[in-house]
Amino acid sequence: MQKLILVTLSNLAQVFLFATGLFYFFLSFRGFWRGEKLARAGERRRFALLLPAHNEEGVVGLAVQSLAGIKYPRELFDIYVVADHCTDGTVRAAADAGAKVLEHTGPGLKAGKGRAMKWATEKILGAGPKNEAQRASEVEPHLTGGNYDAMCYFDADSLAHPGFLEAMNASLAAGAEAIQGRQLAKNTGCLLSKILASGHYITNRFFQLPKQALGLSATLHGKGMCFTAAVARKYHWDETCLTEDLEMQMRLIRHGVRISWAQDAIVYDEEPETLSQYMCRTIRWTRGSLDTARRHLPGLFSRALRLGDIRAFEGALYCSQTYRFVIVTLAAGLAWYTRDSFNLLVWLFGQLPGMEYTMKALALVPLLLYPAVALVIERARPDLAAAYFLQPLLGLLRLPIFVAGVLRGTDFWGRTEHTSRVAIADLVE
């Protein structure tokens, strides 16, 4: 009986890994066709742009300058920097660049992005005056404007493309309630940042675009996000999760809110340039992903089964990838231990004609064709396309990163120092 249980677990683990990989592989095929081009909306909505920052005086000014340079009627958007427990010159740098500064010094975590964004979102959306009399009695005159249709969220190290708000406005006009913009890297000066930057081209083309085209929910990346005011009021940012964007993504999917992807709403992010920066950031992401999966995975599968919700099903598959390393290790160990017993995948491999050549072809597609398409269609630089082939080197760090993520507590922030001084003018003509 014990051997039968182990054989069953071995086959289930292998089938799960194979089926999940096959699902995303076939999903990615949609990336070979271009995405839907939304028409420019006639009605322009009013936006609040929110940028949390903790001791970011070196980069926050450049971030605010990029937001201020967005080609959209200036009276229809306001820029807010949430100076979260800052002890440096962040407040001065943000104000000098033209942002309205909200200083968050409340109790609790010394610096928590989710907590700061929740506090600021409630403050901004609840501060909008309705008429001149209310404007005159406003207790915080720097919170002027109000009556926002949507909130956009950025990071202190991110830069926004000049066409960002026009693209978001078009998506909102098309009925979107939550939107993720297209993320690219702003710094590609070293080998590590080039490797990470190359991944954005592949992810955008063969993951985000297909999910948008097929009606699934996009993934949130913490910057370049846009929510309608109604969604921002109803779904508050989590105060404790280390990956507040992933937690929000799964919570929205669980409640039936689709996350759209706007390919023309481009946001540029700073990539780590040292191995220590990369490790610190990825350990934090791993810890937060484990926490998110614990909270939302059962609910996602439940919604998928109860309502036949394909978005919830895909969200559950994506969320379960947090445990992929564990499942791979378990599957390998059980497959070796039960190597003399029935193995479903091995049996299928032997039964289906041409399976060997098919598997080789499937392996070569993501390895060779994806970077080639990114190079031609996405117009990636040749050095970035070449850097894609070095991504397996980072895979060697998965074991220590996963172990560190498991051992870390949920209060581990692991802040990444932002040092890139790239301006939006360096990226966009």
C-alpha positions in Angstrom: 0.0 0.0 0.0 2.8 2.4 0.9 4.5 1.7 -2.4 1.2 2.4 -4.3 0.8 5.7 -2.5 4.4 6.8 -3.4 3.9 5.7 -7.1 0.7 7.7 -7.2 2.3 10.8 -5.7 5.2 10.5 -8.1 2.9 10.4 -11.1 0.7 13.2 -9.9 3.7 15.5 -9.3 5.2 14.7 -12.7 1.8 15.2 -14.5 1.3 18.5 -12.7 4.6 19.8 -13.7 4.3 18.6 -17.3 0.7 19.8 -17.7 1.4 23.2 -16.2 4.4 23.7 -18.5 2.4 22.6 -21.5 -0.4 25.0 -20.6 1.8 28.0 -20.5 3.8 26.8 -23.5 0.6 26.6 -25.7 -0.6 29.9 -24.1 2.6 31.6 -25.3 1.9 30.8 -29.0 -0.5 33.7 -29.0 2.5 36.0 -28.6 3.5 35.4 -32.2 0.6 37.7 -33.2 0.4 41.3 -32.3 -1.9 42.5 -29.5 -5.0 44.6 -29.8 -4.4 48.3 -30.5 -6.8 50.4 -28.5 -8.1 53.6 -30.0 -7.4 56.9 -28.3 -10.3 57.7 -25.9 -12.3 60.8 -26.5 -13.1 61.4 -22.8 -10.0 62.0 -20.6 -10.1 60.8 -17.1 -8.5 62.3 -14.0 -5.6 60.5 -12.4 -3.7 60.5 -9.2 -0.1 59.2 -9.6 1.2 57.7 -6.4 4.9 57.0 -5.7 5.9 55.5 -2.4 9.6 56.1 -1.4 11.7 55.2 1.6 15.1 57.1 1.6 15.2 57.5 -2.1 16.6 61.0 -2.5 19.0 59.8 -5.2 16.3 58.6 -7.7 13.0 60.1 -6.6 13.6 63.4 -8.4 14.1 61.6 -11.8 11.0 59.5 -11.2 8.9 62.6 -10.5 10.3 64.4 -13.5 9.3 61.5 -15.8 5.7 61.6 -14.4 5.6 65.4 -14.8 6.7 65.0 -18.4 3.8 62.7 -19.4 2.0 64.0 -22.4 -1.5 64.4 -20.9 -3.4 67.5 -19.9 -1.5 68.6 -16.8 -4.6 69.7 -15.0 -5.9 66.1 -15.2 -3.3 64.4 -13.1 -1.5 65.1 -9.8 1.7 63.5 -8.6 2.0 62.4 -5.0 5.1 61.0 -3.3 4.6 59.1 -0.1 7.7 59.7 2.0 7.6 56.6 4.1 9.6 57.0 7.3 12.3 58.9 5.4 15.5 60.1 7.2 17.3 61.5 4.2 16.5 64.2 1.6 13.6 62.4 -0.1 11.0 64.9 0.9 13.0 67.9 -0.4 14.0 66.1 -3.7 10.4 65.1 -4.4 9.1 68.6 -3.6 11.8 70.3 -5.7 10.8 68.0 -8.7 7.2 69.2 -8.4 5.4 66.5 -6.4 2.9 66.8 -3.6 4.6 65.1 -0.7 2.7 63.1 2.0 4.9 62.2 4.9 4.0 58.8 6.4 5.4 58.4 9.9 2.7 56.2 11.5 3.2 53.4 13.9 4.0 49.8 12.9 6.6 48.7 10.4 9.5 51.2 10.1 9.0 51.1 6.3 6.3 49.1 4.6 5.3 49.8 1.0 1.9 48.2 1.3 1.1 50.1 4.5 2.2 53.4 3.0 0.2 52.9 -0.2 -2.9 52.0 1.7 -2.6 55.0 3.9 -2.0 57.4 1.0 -4.7 55.9 -1.2 -7.3 56.4 1.5 -6.0 59.9 2.1 -6.0 61.0 -1.5 -9.3 59.4 -2.5 -11.0 60.8 0.6 -9.6 64.3 0.2 -11.2 65.4 -3.0 -13.2 68.6 -2.6 -16.6 68.6 -4.3 -17.1 72.4 -4.6 -15.5 75.8 -3.8 -16.8 75.9 -0.3 -15.3 72.5 0.5 -12.0 73.6 -1.2 -11.8 76.6 1.2 -12.3 74.5 4.2 -9.9 71.8 3.2 -7.7 71.0 6.2 -4.8 69.9 4.0 -4.6 72.4 1.1 -1.8 70.5 -0.6 -4.2 67.7 -1.4 -6.0 69.6 -4.1 -7.7 68.2 -7.1 -9.6 65.2 -5.9 -12.5 63.6 -7.7 -10.0 61.2 -9.3 -11.2 58.5 -11.8 -8.2 56.3 -11.3 -5.0 55.8 -9.2 -1.7 54.9 -10.8 1.2 53.4 -8.8 4.9 53.6 -9.4 8.2 53.0 -7.5 10.8 55.6 -6.7 13.2 53.9 -9.1 10.8 53.7 -12.0 10.2 56.0 -15.0 7.1 56.5 -17.0 6.9 56.8 -20.8 5.3 60.1 -22.0 2.4 58.1 -23.5 1.6 56.2 -20.3 -1.6 58.0 -19.3 -3.1 58.2 -22.8 -2.7 54.4 -23.0 -4.2 53.9 -19.5 -7.0 56.2 -20.4 -7.8 54.1 -23.5 -7.8 50.9 -21.4 -10.2 52.5 -18.9 -12.4 53.7 -21.7 -12.5 50.0 -23.0 -13.9 48.9 -19.6 -10.8 47.9 -17.7 -10.9 48.2 -13.9 -7.3 47.2 -13.1 -4.4 47.5 -15.5 -0.7 46.7 -15.6 1.5 48.6 -18.0 4.4 47.1 -20.0 7.5 46.9 -18.0 11.0 47.3 -19.4 14.4 47.9 -17.8 15.9 51.4 -17.6 19.5 50.3 -16.8 21.4 47.8 -19.0 25.0 48.7 -18.3 26.2 45.5 -16.7 25.8 41.8 -17.5 23.4 41.0 -14.7 21.0 43.9 -15.6 21.2 42.8 -19.2 20.2 39.2 -18.4 17.2 40.5 -16.3 16.3 43.1 -18.9 16.1 40.4 -21.6 13.5 38.6 -19.5 11.1 41.5 -19.8 10.9 41.2 -23.6 10.1 37.5 -23.4 7.6 38.0 -20.6 5.8 40.8 -22.3 5.6 39.1 -25.6 4.9 35.5 -24.6 3.1 35.8 -21.3 1.4 39.2 -20.7 0.3 39.7 -24.3 -1.2 36.2 -24.7 -3.1 36.5 -21.4 -4.5 39.8 -22.4 -5.5 38.6 -25.8 -7.2 35.4 -24.4 -9.1 37.2 -21.6 -7.0 36.1 -18.7 -5.6 38.4 -16.0 -2.2 40.0 -16.3 0.4 39.9 -13.5 1.0 43.0 -11.4 4.6 44.2 -11.1 4.4 46.9 -8.4 4.9 49.8 -10.8 3.0 51.0 -13.8 -0.3 49.8 -12.3 -3.6 51.6 -12.7 -6.9 50.9 -10.7 -10.2 52.7 -11.1 -11.0 54.8 -8.0 -13.8 52.3 -7.1 -11.3 49.3 -7.2 -8.7 51.3 -5.2 -11.3 52.2 -2.5 -12.7 48.6 -2.2 -9.5 46.6 -2.3 -6.9 48.0 0.1 -3.2 47.3 -0.2 -2.0 44.6 2.3 0.1 46.1 5.1 2.3 43.1 5.8 2.9 41.0 2.7 6.4 41.5 1.2 5.0 41.2 -2.3 2.0 43.5 -2.0 1.6 43.5 -5.8 1.3 39.7 -6.1 -1.1 39.6 -3.1 -3.3 42.3 -4.7 -3.2 40.4 -8.0 -4.5 37.2 -6.4 -7.1 39.0 -4.3 -8.5 40.8 -7.3 -8.7 37.5 -9.3 -10.4 35.8 -6.4 -13.1 38.5 -6.4 -13.6 38.4 -10.1 -11.8 41.6 -11.1 -9.8 41.1 -14.3 -6.4 42.7 -14.6 -5.8 44.0 -18.1 -2.4 44.6 -19.7 -1.7 47.8 -21.6 1.3 47.3 -23.9 1.5 51.0 -24.8 1.6 52.1 -21.1 5.3 51.6 -20.7 7.1 51.8 -17.3 10.9 51.5 -16.9 12.2 49.7 -13.8 15.7 49.6 -12.3 17.3 46.1 -12.3 19.9 45.0 -9.8 23.5 45.4 -10.9 25.2 43.3 -8.2 24.6 39.7 -7.2 23.9 40.8 -3.6 21.1 43.2 -4.8 19.6 40.4 -6.9 19.7 37.9 -4.1 18.2 40.3 -1.6 15.3 41.2 -3.9 14.6 37.7 -5.0 14.7 36.3 -1.4 12.1 39.0 -0.5 10.0 38.0 -3.5 10.2 34.3 -2.5 9.1 35.0 1.0 6.2 37.2 -0.1 5.2 34.6 -2.8 5.0 31.8 -0.2 2.9 34.0 2.0 0.6 34.9 -0.9 0.2 31.3 -1.9 -0.7 30.3 1.6 -3.4 33.0 1.7 -5.0 32.7 -1.7 -4.2 29.4 -3.4 -7.2 27.5 -1.8 -9.6 30.3 -2.6 -8.4 30.5 -6.2 -8.9 26.8 -6.8 -12.2 26.9 -5.0 -13.5 29.8 -7.2 -12.2 28.0 -10.4 -14.1 24.8 -9.5 -17.3 26.5 -8.2 -17.7 29.0 -11.0 -15.7 27.5 -13.8 -13.6 30.6 -13.7 -10.7 30.2 -16.1 -9.0 33.3 -14.8 -9.1 31.9 -11.2 -7.7 28.6 -12.5 -4.8 30.3 -14.3 -4.2 32.5 -11.3 -4.0 29.3 -9.1 -1.6 27.7 -11.5 0.6 30.9 -11.5 0.4 31.2 -7.7 1.3 27.5 -7.3 4.6 28.1 -9.1 5.9 29.3 -5.8 6.1 25.6 -4.8 7.6 24.5 -8.1 11.0 23.9 -6.6 9.5 21.7 -3.9 7.4 19.8 -6.4 10.3 19.3 -8.8 12.5 18.0 -6.0 9.7 15.7 -4.7 8.9 14.4 -8.2 12.6 13.7 -8.9 13.0 11.9 -5.6 9.9 9.8 -5.9 10.6 9.0 -9.5 14.0 7.6 -8.6 12.6 5.7 -5.5 9.8 4.2 -7.6 11.9 3.7 -10.8 10.9 0.1 -11.1 7.2 0.9 -11.0 4.7 2.3 -13.5 5.5 5.9 -14.7 2.7 7.5 -16.7 4.9 10.0 -18.6 7.5 7.4 -19.5 4.6 5.1 -20.7 3.1 7.9 -22.8 6.5 8.8 -24.2 6.9 5.2 -25.4 3.4 4.9 -26.8 2.9 8.1 -28.8 4.6 8.1 -32.2 7.2 10.8 -32.8 7.2 11.9 -29.2 10.9 12.1 -29.0 11.2 14.6 -31.9 8.2 16.5 -30.6 9.7 17.0 -27.2 13.0 18.2 -28.7 11.1 20.6 -30.9 9.2 21.9 -27.9 12.4 22.5 -26.0 14.0 24.4 -28.8 11.1 26.8 -29.3 11.5 28.8 -26.1 15.3 28.4 -26.3 15.8 29.8 -29.8 12.6 31.1 -31.3 11.5 33.3 -28.4 14.6 35.5 -28.2 14.7 35.7 -32.0 11.1 37.0 -32.1 11.9 39.4 -29.3 14.9 40.7 -31.2 13.0 41.2 -34.5 9.4 42.2 -33.4 10.2 43.9 -30.0 13.3 45.5 -31.5 15.5 44.4 -28.6 19.1 45.3 -28.8 21.3 42.3 -29.9 23.2 42.2 -26.7 20.0 41.9 -24.7 18.8 39.1 -26.9 22.1 37.3 -26.4 21.9 37.9 -22.7 18.7 35.8 -22.6 20.8 32.7 -23.1 22.6 33.3 -19.8 19.4 33.2 -17.7 20.0 29.5 -16.8 23.0 30.8 -14.7 20.6 32.6 -12.4 18.6 29.3 -12.1 21.6 27.9 -10.2 20.7 30.3 -7.3 17.1 28.9 -6.9 18.0 26.5 -4.2 19.7 28.9 -1.8 17.1 31.6 -2.6 14.2 29.3 -1.9 15.7 28.1 1.4 16.4 31.6 2.4 12.9 32.6 1.5 11.5 29.8 3.6 13.6 30.7 6.6 13.0 34.5 6.5 10.1 35.9 8.4 7.3 38.0 6.9 8.9 41.1 8.5 12.0 40.8 6.3 11.9 43.7 3.9 15.3 43.3 2.2 15.4 46.7 0.7 17.3 47.1 -2.6 19.5 50.1 -2.8 18.7 52.1 -6.0 21.7 53.8 -7.6 20.8 54.1 -11.3 20.7 57.8 -12.4 19.0 57.2 -15.7 16.5 59.9 -16.7 13.5 59.4 -19.1 15.3 61.6 -21.6 18.0 58.9 -21.8 15.4 56.3 -22.9 12.9 58.2 -25.0 13.6 60.7 -27.7 
